[in-house]
Amino acid sequence: VFKIEDKKHIVNDCQGEKGQTFQDFVAKLPEDQPRYALCDIDYETADGRTQNKLCFFFWSPDDKTSVKDRMIYASSKDAIKKK
C-alpha cells in the first residue's frame, strides 16, 4: 500500500504477507485517506491452470476525503504505475 507524503513523494505505507486474504488487504486501507495498492493475486482458471496477476488499486473514499487529496492522488496515478 502506497501513500503520497508531503503532497510530493509516493512512499510505501505498509506491506502484507503473501498468504494474507483480501479482507486483510482491505483492512490496511484507511477509511479517511486515499491510497494506491498493488496486490499479487494467485488463482486457478476454469480449466485448472494456476495463474498469477499483479493488480493495481486506487482507493479513494469519496465521503471522507477532501477534493484536494482526491485530485492529488488521481493526477499522480500514472507516476506510480511507471514504478
Secondary structure, DSSP 8 states (H G I E B T S, - for coil): -EEEETTTEEEE-----TT--HHHHHHTS-SSS-EEEEEEEEEE-TTS-EEEEEEEEEE--TTTS-HHHHHHHHHHHHHHHH-
